[in-house]
Amino acid sequence: MQKTQHYILGQWVDGQGEGTPILDSVTGEHFTNVTTEGIDAPEVLQYGRVKGEALRKMTFQERGNMLKKLAFHLQKHKRSFYEISYRSGCTKIDSWIDIEGGFGNLFANASLRKLFPNQPFDVEGEPIDLSRGGKFMAHHILVPKNGVAVHINAFNFPVWGMLEKCAVNWMAGMPAVVLPAPQSAYLTEAVVKVIIASGILPEGALQLISGTKKDIFDTIASQDVVTFTGSAATGRKLKTHPRLIEESVPFTMEADSLNACILGEDAVPGTPEFNLFIKEVRNEMTVKCGQKCTAIRRIIVPEKLVEDVQIALGQALDKVTYGDPRLKEVRMGTLIDKKQVESVKNQVQEIAKTANIVYGDFEGGKAIGADFDKGAFIKPILLREDHPFSNEAAHITEAFGPVSTLMPYKDLNEAIELSRKGKGSLVSSIATNDNKVAAEYTVKAATHHGRILVLNRESAKQSTGHGSPLPNLIHGGPGRAGGGEEMGGKRGIKHYMQRCAIQGSPTTISEITGIYQPNADYKEAEKHPFAYHWEDIKPGMSLQTHNRTLTDTDIINFGNLTWDHFYAHTDITSLEGSIFEQRTAHGYFIISAAAGLFVYPNKGPVAANYGLEEIRFLRPLYHNDTINVRLTCKQKVDRDQKGKELPSGIVKWYVEVFDVNATEEEEKLVAIATILTMVQKKQTTFTEITDSVFEKALNGLTEDTKPNWGMMTAQHMVEHLEDSYRIAAGEIQDFEVATPEDKLEMVQETLWNYKPMPKNFNFPFYKEGELFKLKHEDLATAKEKLKEAKEQYENYFQEHPEAITKNAVFGELNKFEWKLLHRKHLNHHFEQFGLLEK
């Protein structure tokens, strides 16, 4: 019998022994075994710690782009994952939540790279001045821990459960050892096989132990992090493991909980909120066959509406079809296995000691396209507890399946108290169109829930629903829910990093953090900072400007231009009792005047003003005051190339405005600001094809020159380049653009990046797998015709600079876009024939 494999120590291995049989949840077929015997857990952990150095050295931007690339790669294989997921009893919708929801976590965390510096560690918060003189300060940094993240996951989300955690620890620079639950480890294994085969992650960033490994904690160390998803009872046992306590290992627990959904008193039958409530409860009971840690277990409604809700919910559940999840008409699949069916039955019976089953039963049923008795099938069960304050079972017992309990409340305070009786949950929700009710419930109930959703007619169309944890929000909850937090955007990433307070002079702290700190030494720039490309700008690089005197006329003109006629700028008779002594310069005029002093007028790498992050006016400036400015690079932030713009990064500039003639009693520094500029990156991918480079390349090409790839001969390549110039110059335009119109803009945008053209791309003019017929008698003639076509192209755009001609792949292009295309195109083919010097 096949075994579900493990990926450890850089290779795929089988566990020893026969192991535990795993059955298809729908058919009962025995298709794999799971065993972790023979796996050396200490060796696995140490391997991850050592190999994790590669991940720790990567910058946040590199890690984020790695996640993004991995997400796109996994999407290409998702169909195969769906086929495997059906074995766990999941419908297509259930699988979508798990599979593509997991990919979504990769995308979301990849986007967080924009919130971090372009380095392997983070700088947290604002600088702290520890001295009056400004020469002793402190900051906080966060560095990747030197251990491994050990993830113990539940059976219900074998893909999402892994990726929602790994995406976060990878962004933090920490490798992972994943232990999925044995019941569904085969799906985790399938995804990991694709991940490993892609080569996108550095070796050691991910190891997989498919199943339970009881001794995994025995050699856990202080630099490691453990996360657990599963039952509260199991989590409590793990949390008290002696090794965790001895080594003070961070432990995050996300446990099953008795989540509550409240129907507001205003949400009576016939209102959108009532209908939304019924739909939400029905979905949360039946999606994943109720096997979600966020599912609604307690339905709390006004006592006058209990009958209405019971009837409406029963009618909604009547429409839920169950059976083979591969069939389109099936709405609900199965539990994970027969053992879980028995567990749910026992838990329902416990709740039913005081509550009544008002919908569903445990009698055999007819499953669509499947044998009810062979699969792990169960029908939806609705219970009703009429005395929820005196009977505790519904508040302490969770039936982990399509089961929920209806209970009444008299007023909002009772609803809040009932929601709290679950002793901590992952999520609660309230359906109401009364924002005062929503506010009161949220504030008072928040102590007992990790997340609260307010559902009403306004949010409904875009709401992700009660049971959907989102990557940018924390996922966890107090008390029974485990007391932990997962995901949560930057918060989640910081969980896998060590925070350290650092102290020193501003100059030293600037060097450590890579961010210029106020009062640090300046690094005088050899030329204007705006004349440098993004890569050449360094934090601390600085420029001192010349002086400018602010005149009375300047202030009046600025007021007239902006319509800012605040009295301090315009009515000097009204200054009595104010902080102003004379006609005062507008704050924004000071900043504008500062920009006029430091802006570099010539065209250069600075592509645009990107914004203003902070601005502070420390004291007024008056007419006839003289200022100068200190412009200093504060920080650099990488960014992706977008649309039709050349690759660039963001530079944050620290602007200090000084009063040149300040007295000893006055502070010279009068204003500070942080401005952002978009600065172009150096183009280092391509050789700039000057006339001399072009001539030298052609001179080096002979009939005997062989291509490094593709089937073109030397003459075919030259004639192809000739055609491209003649097309650009408008000589050849009798063709259709091959790229679909809806893809054209995206294809055109690739001209602006610094990525080489793909090898072996078939040009639309030519038949695939065949060489086109040559039109010139020999290579020498072809070379001369190419030179002629190139000259005609250059003359054409010199005479017609606004001309637009079309290309078969990229559509209509202007002069600059043709220049970008030819640079890529010539580099591509000259490299194909080894004609460019490296």
NUMIGU-559127 format. One record per residue (C-alpha): x, y, z. Coordinates in steps of 0.25 Angstrom, whole numbers, plus 5000, padded with zeros to 4 digits. Last residue first. Layout:
<nodes>
XYZ
...
</nodes>
This chain:
<nodes>
512051624916
512451654902
511251644893
511251554880
510951414886
509951374875
508751374884
509351494892
509251574879
507851524878
507351564891
508151694893
507551734879
506151714884
506251774897
506851904892
505951894880
504751884889
505152004898
505452094886
504052054880
503452094893
504052224892
503652254878
502252214880
501652074879
500352014874
500251864876
501251784885
501251654877
501151684862
501651824864
500951954860
501352094857
501152224864
501752354859
501952474869
503452484866
503252484851
504552544844
505452484855
504552364856
504752334841
506152364841
506452264852
505652154844
506352184831
507652174838
507252034844
506751984830
508052024823
508851954834
507951834833
508151834817
509651844819
509651724828
508751644819
509651664807
510851614815
510051494820
509751444806
508751454794
507651524802
506151484803
506351364813
505051274814
504551264828
505051154837
504051054842
503650994855
502551094857
502251174844
502751314844
502051444844
501551424859
502951424865
503151294872
503851314886
505051214887
505651294899
504851394907
505251544905
506151594916
505551664929
505851814931
504351854931
503751964921
503551864910
502751774919
501651874920
501251854905
500951714908
499951754919
499351854910
499151754899
498451644908
497051694906
497351724891
497851584888
499251584883
499451544868
499351694863
498851674849
499851704837
500051804825
500951894833
502251884827
502952014823
502452074836
503752104842
503552004853
503251894843
504451924835
505351924847
504751784851
504851734837
506351764838
506451694851
505851564845
506851584833
508051584842
507451464850
507251384838
508651414833
509251364845
508451234845
507151224853
506851094860
506751134875
507851144886
509251174887
509251204872
510451164863
511351264856
511851194843
511251294834
511951404841
511551504852
512751584859
512551694849
511051704852
511351714867
512451824865
511551904857
510451904867
511351934879
511952044871
510552104867
510152094882
509351974887
509251994902
509651854907
508451804915
508251764929
508951874936
507851984935
508052064948
506752094956
505852214954
505552294966
504152324971
504252434982
503652444996
503652555005
503952555020
503752695027
504452785037
504152925040
504853045048
506252985052
507053105056
506453105070
506353245076
507153295088
508453305081
507753385070
507253325057
507853385044
507953265036
506553215040
506753065036
505852965029
506152825030
505652725020
505852575022
505652505008
504952375007
505452304994
504452214986
504952114976
504852104961
504752014949
504252094937
502852124935
501752074927
501051984937
501751954950
503151914954
503151864968
503551954979
504851964988
504852065000
506052155003
506152235015
506552365021
507352435009
507752575014
507252705009
507752825018
507052955015
507353105015
506453215021
506453365022
505453445030
505053575022
503553545025
503253455037
503553305040
502753235051
503253125060
503352975059
502552945047
502452795045
502252715033
502152565031
501952465020
501952555007
501752494994
502352424981
502952544974
503352484961
504452424952
505652454959
506752384951
507052514943
506452634936
507152764941
506452854951
506952784964
506052824975
506652874988
506353024988
505053014981
504652904991
504952995002
504053104997
502953004995
503152955010
503153105015
501953135006
501253015012
501453075026
500953215021
501953325025
501553415036
501253565036
501853605049
501853555064
501053425063
500653345076
499353415076
498853515087
498953635077
499153585063
497953645057
498553775051
499553695043
498353645034
498853555022
499753445027
499353435041
497853455037
497753325029
497553365015
497953235008
497353264994
498553184988
499053284978
498653404986
499253354999
500553314992
500553454986
500353524999
501453435006
502453454994
502153604994
502553615009
503853555006
504453415010
505953425008
506653305001
507953235004
508753134997
508552984999
509252885008
509152745002
509252605009
509452455007
509052405021
508352285015
509052245002
508652274988
509452194977
508352084975
507252184973
508052264962
508752394966
508552534960
507452564971
508552554982
509252674975
510752644973
511852594982
510852574993
511152615008
510952495017
510252565029
510552525043
509352485052
508452595058
507152535053
507352385049
507652335035
507052195033
508052075030
507752025044
509152005049
509752115042
508752215046
508852165060
510252195060
510052335055
508952365064
509852325076
509552195083
508452105088
507751975082
506551915087
506351775082
505151705077
505351555072
504551515060
503551405057
502351475064
502751605056
502151545044
500851525050
500751675054
501151715041
499851665035
498951595045
499351445043
499251375055
498851415069
498751335082
497951325095
497551175091
496051195086
495651145100
496151275106
496451385097
496351375081
497151355069
497351405055
497851545054
497451625042
498351645029
498251505025
496751495026
495951385034
494651355027
493551295036
492651415038
492651455024
493551515014
492651635013
492551704999
491151694996
490751695011
491351825016
490251915014
489051815016
489651775030
490651685036
491551735047
492751635049
493551625062
494951565063
495751495074
494551485083
494351495098
494751635102
494151695089
492751665095
492551805101
493151885090
492551805079
491151795085
491051945088
491551985074
490651885067
489351935075
489752075072
489952045057
488551985056
488451905043
488751775051
489351645048
490351615059
491651535058
492651455067
493951405064
495151325070
494451295083
494651315098
493851255110
492651215102
491851285112
492351415106
491351415095
490251385105
490651505113
490551595101
489251545097
488751565111
489151705110
488551725097
487151685102
486251565105
487151455099
486851325092
487651205088
487851125075
488951015075
489850975063
490350855056
490950825043
492150765049
493150785061
492050765072
492650865082
492250855097
492450965107
491351065103
490350975098
490550885110
490350995120
488850995124
488451105134
488651225125
488351155112
486951115116
486251095103
487351015096
486950975082
487750885074
488050885059
488650765052
489150755038
489250615032
490450525033
491350455023
492650385026
492550295014
492150145013
490850165019
490350275011
490750204998
491050314988
490450394976
489450474984
489450424998
488150355003
488050355018
488350265030
487750325043
488550415051
487550525052
487150665046
486450785051
485850815065
486850735073
486450785087
487450835098
487650785112
488350655110
488350685095
489750755097
490350625101
489650545090
490150645080
491550625085
491450475084
490950485070
492050575066
493050485071
492450365064
492450435051
493950475054
494250335055
493550305041
494550405034
494750545030
493350585031
492550585017
492150675006
491050785006
490450854994
490350744984
489750784971
491150804964
491550664967
493050644972
492550654986
491850514986
490650534995
489950645002
488850744997
488550865006
487150915002
486450865014
487550945022
486951075017
485551035021
485950985035
486651125037
485451195033
484551115043
485551125054
485851265052
484351305052
484151215065
485251285072
484851425068
484151465081
485251415089
486251505082
487351415075
488651355079
489151245069
490251165076
491251075068
491551175056
492751115049
494151185052
494851055055
494250995042
493750855041
492350895038
492250805026
493350885020
492250985018
490950935024
490751005038
491451135034
490651135021
489251115028
489651225039
490051325028
488851305020
487951315032
488651445037
488651505023
487151485022
486851545036
487851665032
487051685019
485751715027
484551625024
484651545037
485151645048
486551695049
486351805059
486551715071
487951685065
488251535062
489451495069
490451395063
491351315073
492651235072
492851115082
494251095080
495251005073
496751045076
497751145071
498951125080
500251205078
501451165086
502751245088
503851155094
504251195108
505351085107
504951015120
503451035118
503450985104
504250865108
503350835120
502150825111
501050905117
500550965104
500450825097
499450785108
498550915106
498550895091
498050755092
496850795100
496650925092
496550835079
497350875067
498350975062
499650985068
500851085066
502251065071
503451165070
504851125071
506051215076
505851155091
506051015086
505150895083
505850765086
504750685092
503650765085
503650675072
503550545081
502050515078
502150525063
500750535057
500550525042
501350565029
502650625034
502950735024
504150825023
504050965017
505151075017
506250965017
506650985003
506351124998
504851134993
504651154978
505251014974
503850984967
504050834971
503950874986
502650944984
502050844975
502350734985
501850824997
500550834990
500350684989
500850655003
499850755009
498750675001
499250545007
499350595021
497850595021
497550495033
498950495038
498850645043
499850735036
501250745043
502050865036
503450895039
503751035035
504851135032
504951275038
505151405030
503951485035
503351475021
503551325022
502951315036
501651385031
501451305018
501751185026
500551205035
499451235025
500151135016
500051015025
498651025030
498151075016
498650945010
498250835020
497050915025
496150815033
497150725038
497750815048
499250865048
500450855056
501450965051
502850965056
503551095052
505051075052
506151145060
507051265058
505951375060
505851475049
506251615054
505351725059
505951865062
505651965073
506152105074
506952185084
507652315086
508952385091
509452505083
508152595083
508652695094
507452675103
507752525103
507052395102
506352425089
505452315084
505352275069
503952245064
503352105063
504051975058
505251955049
505151825042
506151725038
506651655025
506751795017
505951875008
505151935019
503751875022
502351925018
502451895003
502851745007
501451735012
500951704998
501551564999
500751535011
499451555003
499951474991
500351355000
499151365008
498351364996
498951234992
498451175004
497051225001
497251164987
497351024994
496551025006
495451125003
495451064988
495350924994
494050955002
493451024989
493850894981
493250804991
494150745001
493950595006
495450575009
495650504995
495050624988
496350694992
497250604983
496450654970
496450794975
497950794977
498150744962
497350864958
498250954966
499550934958
499651064951
499151134964
500351074971
501351154962
500651284964
500651274979
502151234978
502551354970
501751444980
502451374992
503851394986
503451534983
503151554998
504451485002
505351574993
504651704997
504751665012
506251645009
506851505009
507951475019
506951395028
506551305017
507951265014
508251245029
507051155030
507951035025
508551025039
507251035047
506450945038
507550835038
507450855054
505950825054
506050705045
507150645052
506450665066
505250595059
505950475054
504850405046
504850255047
503350245050
502550355044
501450265038
500250295029
499650195020
498950225006
497750184998
496750105006
495350135000
494250175009
493550244997
493350385002
494350405012
495450325005
496150245015
497550265022
498150135028
499150165040
500550115038
501149995032
502550015037
503650125034
503250265029
503550285014
504550395010
504650515000
505950585001
506650715006
506750675021
505250645022
504050635012
503150535017
502350435009
500850385010
501050235008
500550144996
500050005000
</nodes>
